[in-house]
Amino acid sequence: MNDSLRGRAAPEAIPHNPYARMRMNAIEIIAKKRDGQTLTREEINDFVQGFVRGDVPDYQVAAWLMAVFLRGMSYQETADLTLAIVNSGDRLDLSGIAPFVVDKHSSGGVGDKTTLVVAPIVAACGLPVAKMSGRALGFTGGTLDKLESIRGFRADLTTEEFLAQVREHGIVVSGQSKDLAPADGKLYALRDVTATVDSIPLIAASIMSKKIASGANGIVLDVKVGRGAFMETEERALELAQTMVRIGRSLGRRVTAVLSDMNQPLGLAVGNAVEVREAIDTLNGRGPADFLQHCLTIAGQMVLLAGRAKDEHEARELLLHQLHSGAGLAKFKEMVAAQGGDTAYVDDPDRLPKARIVEPLPAPQSGYIAAIDARQVGLTAALLGAGRQKKGDPVDYAVGIVLAHKVGDYVKSGEPLLTIHANAADKLRQAQLRLREAIRFSDAPPQPYPLIHRILRDTDVA
C-alpha cells in the first residue's frame, strides 16, 4: 500500500543540492547559534536530519540545544525547526477522511481531563476529532493513563487503526505514533538531561511538530498559566502561545490558543480513575462548574475554527445541546468501544479501579480557602502512584485526590477539605502532610482566579 493510500503525506520539500554529499559542518552551526546569529532553513533541517540518522552525535546536539536555550530563536527559525522535526518521519494526510479535522493540545496541568469531555462533544457536532495524546510525567496527568483506567481500552493504535477510526467514528484518542516526528523524542531526551527543557522555541517546536504531523486542519492550544503549569506567569504563557500560533499559521494550519488558569486543580478530581469518573459525570450533566466551563470554552474554539458556528454564543449552545441530549456521552462510549474498552465502565463508573484506603483530610481551622497549590497536589498524586517520575514507570489507576472545596469556599474546622485515595498506608501519611501544606486559609474571601486569562487567535498575532 502506498503512502497516499495509507493517509500519509510526503514531507514538505526542503531546498537541497542532491549532488552535495559533503557532510554538514555541525560545529559551524553550533557556533553560529552560540554567537546569536540566525540559522537558515536548510541548516536547521540538515542538523536535525543528521541527528536522526546518527551523523550528528548527542554531545553536539546538546551543545546546540544550550545555544538555543541561551540565544533563543526567531519566529522563522522556530517554524523551520518545527518543519524539520515534522519531516523526520511520517506525516498523516486526513484530507481523504473529512474536509476539516480538529485537534487540541494542553500544555500540561493538574486535574486536566478536558479531552475526555471536549473530544466527544465536538465529535457529536459532526466535526471529526483526531487526537494523539501523552502520558503522565512529573506533576502533570496523562490522558492515555486516564482512559486506560477503563478495562480493555487500547491507546496504542497503529497508524492504519488511527485513520480508520477517524473515518468510521469521527473520534480517536491514541498514543503518539513512533513514525510521526521521531526527531522530537530524540531531542526531548537530550533536553531533559541538559536543563534545556524550559526554552520557548524548543517547547513550541516540540508541541507543534506533533500537531502538524498528525494532520489536523484546526488546532486549539490550551496553554496553562500558574503554579500548576510549566508557564507560571501570564507573560511566559503568552509568549509561548504567540509563538505556536505563528508557527501554525506559517505552516498552513488554523490555530487558536486559550490561556487558562492552573493555580488550582481543574475540577475536583486528580488521578486516573477518579478523573474518568468526573469526566463521565460531566458528560451526564453533573460535573464541577469550573471544569464544565473550561470544556465549553476549548470545545467552542474548535467549533469556531471549523466554521460550525458564527460566534461563541452559538458555539456554546450547540455544545450544550450535545451534552443535554446525551449525544456527547454516546460518542464517548462509541470511542471507548472502538478502542476495545468495556463500555459497562462508562455506564457504571463504580466498576472503575478503587483504592483500598479512602481517607478524608479535615480542615485544621475555619476560614476561606485562599490557595490550593496545584503543583503540590499534582506531585502528591504522583507520589501516591497516579503519575510517573520518569517515562516508563507504571501508574496506579485507582489512587488520587478528590477535592471537596475550591479557592474561595468557606470551610469549618474539621470539615473535609478533600479525600485521599491510596493503596499504601505510608504513602497516605506522606500525602496528608504534603496536602496540609498545599492549602492556605484566610479570614476574608480571597480574590478569585480567572478561569480563562485570554483567547489568542491568529488574527490577534502580527
N, C-alpha and C positions, 0 to 999 in steps of 0.2 A: 504494500500500500504506500503510495507516495505521500509526501508531507502535506500537500494541499488537501488531500482527501482525509487525512488524519486531523485536520484542523490546526496544522502548524503553519505559520507564515515564515517565509525566508527572512533572515536578518536584513536590516536596512543596510544598504551599501555604504562602505567606508572608502573614500578615495585612497587607492594604494597602487603602487607600481608592482605588478606581479613578477617583474624581472629582477627586482631588487631583493636579493637573498641575503644581503648583509645583515647580520644580527643587530637589532636595535641597541643603541648605547644607553642602557638603563641608568648609568652613572650621570650622564648629561641631563636626563630627565629629572632625576632626584635633585641635582644641583640647581637646575632651573627653577624648580618649585621652592627649594630651600632659599633661594635668593628673591623670592616673591614675584617671579615672572609668570606670565600666562602660558599655559601649555596649549598646544594645538589639538584639534580633534584627533588627528592621526597619531600624535604622540601618546595621548591618553589611551586610545584604542590598542595601539601596539603594546603598550606597557601591560595593560590588563590581559590581553590575549596571551602575551608572553608568560605572564604569571600562571594562567590557567594551563598552558602547555607544559610548564615546568622549566621554561627557558630563563625566567627571572626568578632567582631564589628568594626565599622568605625574608632573609635579612635585608635585601634591597627593597622589597615591598614595605617592610616595617619602617625603614628609613624614609621612604616616600610618604607613608601614612603620617608619620610625625611631622614631615614638612608641610603636608596639607593641613594637619591639625593646627600648626603654629602660624602658617601663612594664609590659610583659607583658600577659597576658590571663587572665581567669578561665577555668575549665573550660567554663562555659556559653558564654562569648564564643567560645572556640576551636571548640566544637561548632557554634555559629551561623555562624562563618566557614567551616567545612568545608561546611556545608549550602549556604551562599551560593555557594561555588565549584562544588559539585555542580550546583546549579540554573542555572549559567551556560551549560549545554549539555545534551546528551542524557544519558539515564540508561538503562542496559540492564536489562531485566527477564528474568531467567533462569528464572523460576518455571515457564514452559511447557516447559522443557527437562528439568529434574530438580528434585526436591523440595529438594535441598540441594547446593549447588555451593561448592567451596572455592578459596581463593586464598592466596598467600603474598607477602610483601614483605621484601626485605633492605634495610637502611638503608645499604648500600654497604660493600664490602670488597675485599680483595686475594686472588685465587685463589678467589673465591666463585662456583663453577659449580654451586651447590646445586640450582637449578631444573632443571637437565638430568637430575638423578637423582630428585629429590623428586617432580616432576610426574608422570613415568611410573609410578613405583612406587605412588603414591597412586591414579592413574587405573586402574592394573591391579587395584586393590581394588574397582573398580566405583564409585568416587567421582569425579564429574566435576571437572576442574581447568580453570578459565578464567583465564588469566593474561595481563595486559598488562605488558610489561617495558620496560626502558630500555636506553640505550647507554652506552658507556664515557665518563667525563668525569673529568679530573684523574687521581688515583691509583687510582680505582675502575674495575673492569671492567664491561662491559655484556653482559647475557645475549644480546641480539639479535646483537651483533657475533660472539659465540662461535658461535651457531647458523648465522650466515651464512658461517662457515668451510666449511660443507657446501655443495657446489656445488648451486645451484638453489634453496636454501631461501628462502622468502618470509616476511619478517617484517611486511610492510606490508599486512595483510589489511584488507578493508573490514569495516564492522560486520556486514553480512549474512554475509560469509565467516566471521567470528569466531563468530557464533552458530551457523551451520550446522556448523562443525567441532566445537563442543562437543556439539551434538545427535548428530552421526554418529559421532564418535570418542571423546568424553568427555575430550578433552585439546586445549588450544591454548595456544601461547605466541606472542604477537603484540605489535607496537608499539602505543603509546597512540594511540587514535583522536583526531583533531583535534576531533571533535564532543563528546568527553567532557571535562568540566571545563576548558574553554578559558581560564577566568579564571586557572587555576593557572599556565599557561605565561606569561601576561602578567605575573602577579605575580612569578614567579621571575625573569624577565628583569630586572625592576627591583631585586629583592633582590640579584641578582648584582652589580649596579653601584653599590649603595648601602650595601654592607657590612652587610646585614641578613639574610644567609642563616642565620647561626647563632642563630636565635631558636626556642625550642622550640615555642611556639604556632604560628608560621608553618611550621615543619618538619612538625609533626603535622597541621595542616590540609591542607598540600600532599599528604602521603602518603595520608591517609585520604580526602580528596575523590576521588582517583583510584580507590581501592579501593571506595568506596561507589558511585561512578558505574558501575563495571564490573559490579556486580550480584551478586557472590558473597555467600552467606549466612554463611560462616565464613571468617575471615582469620587467618592466623598471621604475626606480625611477627617477623622475625629482626633484632633490634636489636644491632648490633655494638658492642663495647666494646674500647678500647685504642688503641695507636699507629696502627694502620691503619684506624681508624674515625673518623667525624665526631664521635662522642661518645667522647672519650678516657678519661673517668672513669666508673666504675660509677654514681656519683651522678647524673650528667647523663643517662646511658643509661636509668636507672630512671625519672627524671622524664619523659623522652620516652615511654617505654613506658607508664607510668601514664596519661599524657595521651591517648595513642592508644586504649588500652583503654577509657577513659571515653567518648571520642568514639564509638567503635564501639557501645558499649552504649546510649548515648543515641539513636543512630540505628538501633537495631534489628538490629545485627549481633553475632554471637558472635565474640569476638576473644581470642586468646592471644598474649602477647609472650614471646619467648625471648631472653634476654640472653646472647649468645655472644661468645667471645673473638676479638679481631682484633689481638693484639700481634705475632703472626707470621702469615704467609700461611696460608690454609686449604688443606690438602692440600699437594701438591708443585709443581703447575704454575701459572704465572701468565702469561696471554696470551690468545689466542683459540683457534687450532687445538690448541695444547698442552693447553688446559683441556678441550676437547671430547674429546680422546683420553683424558684422565684420567677424565672422566665415563663414557665408554664402558667403560673398564677397570673402573670401579666397578660398572656395571650387569652386567658379566661376572664380578663377584665378586673382582676383583683390585685394587681401589682402595686408596689410603692409609687407614690405620686411623682417623686423626682425621677425615678427610673423610666416611668411611662413617658413623661415629658421629654426626657432625653432621647428616647427611642423615636418618638414622633418627630423631633427636630431632625435627627440624622436621616430617617426614612423620608421625611418631607423633602430634604435637599436632593435625595436620589431621584425622587419622582419629578422634581423640578428640572433636574439635569436632563431627564429623558423627554421633557416637554409634555408630561402626562397631566399637568395642572398649570393654571395660569399664574397662580400666586401661592403663598404659603398657607393662606386660609383654605383654599380649595384643596391643596395637597393634604392638609390635616384632616379635612372632612372625609376625603377619600380613604385615608388610612384608618381613621376611626371606624369607618364602615366595615373594613376588613376585620377589625378587632371585634366589634359588636355582633357581627353576623356569624362569627366563628370561622370565617374563611382563613384568617391568619393561622389559627390553631390547626385547621385541617391541612394547610400547606406545610406546617412544621411536621405533622405526623407523616405526610407524604414523603418529605425529605428523609426522615428517620427510617421509614420502611424501605425506601430506595437504597439506603446505605446499610441495610442489614440490621437495623436496630429494632428492638421489641417495642412496638407502639403501646403495649399494655403499660409500660412505664410512663408514657405520656398521659394515658387515661387515668392512671392511678399512681401519682408521684410517690406514694408511700412505699412502692416497690424499689425506689432508688436506694443506693447504699446508705446504711445508717451507722453512725459511730456508736461504740459501746458505752461511752461516757458522754452525757449531755448535762452540762453544769451551768447554771446562771451565774453571772457576775454581778453582785449587788452594788448599788451606788454607795460610796463611802460617806457621802454628805448630800444634803439637799441643795438645789440650785439649778441654774440653767447650764446646759452643756455648751461650753464656749468653743471647744475644739475636739475633733476626733482625728488624730494623726493617721491619715490614710496609709502612709508608708509603713508605719509601725504595725497597723492592722494587717497589711499585706505580708509583711515579714513574719508576723506571728502565725498567720495562716500557713505560710510555707514551713515554719518550724513544726507545726502540728502534722505536716506531711502533705498539705494540699498543693505545694509548689516544689520547685527544684532549686538547688544551689548551683547545679551545672547541668548542661544538656545531657540527656540520657538517664538521669535519676528517675526512679519510679515515683508515682504520686499515689496518695491515698484518696480515693474518690469521696469517702464518707466524711472526712473531717472538715472543719471550717468554723466560721464565726457568723452568727446572725445577730445583727443589732436590733435592739428594741426601741432605740431612740436615735435621733439625728441632732445635729447642731441647732440650737435654738429651743429645744424641748426643755421643759421644766421637769425635774425628777425629784422624788423624795428619798431621803436616806434609807437604804435597804431595798429600794425598788430595783428590779433587774435592769441593768444597762444593756446587757447582751447575753447571748448564750454561746458557750464554747462546746463544740462537738469534737471530741478527742477519742483516740484509741489507745492512749498510754497515759498513766497517772502522772509520770514525771513531766511529760510534755504539757499536760493540763496545768500543772503548777507553774511551769515557766510561762505559759500563755497568760495565766491570771496576773502574774507580776508585770508582764510587758503591757498588757491591756489596761491595767490600772494607770500606768504611766502615760498611756496614749490619749487618755481622756482628761480634759481640763474643764473646770467649772467656773462660773461667775455668778455674782449676786444679781446682776442686771441682764436683761436679754441681750445677746451679742448681735453684732451686725451680720445679717445672713450672707452666705456666699452666693454669688450669681451662678445659676445653673449653666448658662451659656454666656461666655465672655464676648464673643463676636463671631460673625459669619463672614468668611472671605471668599468671594467669587473671582473668577478670572478677570472680570471687568473691573474689579477693585484693585488689581495689581498692574502697575505700569510695565 
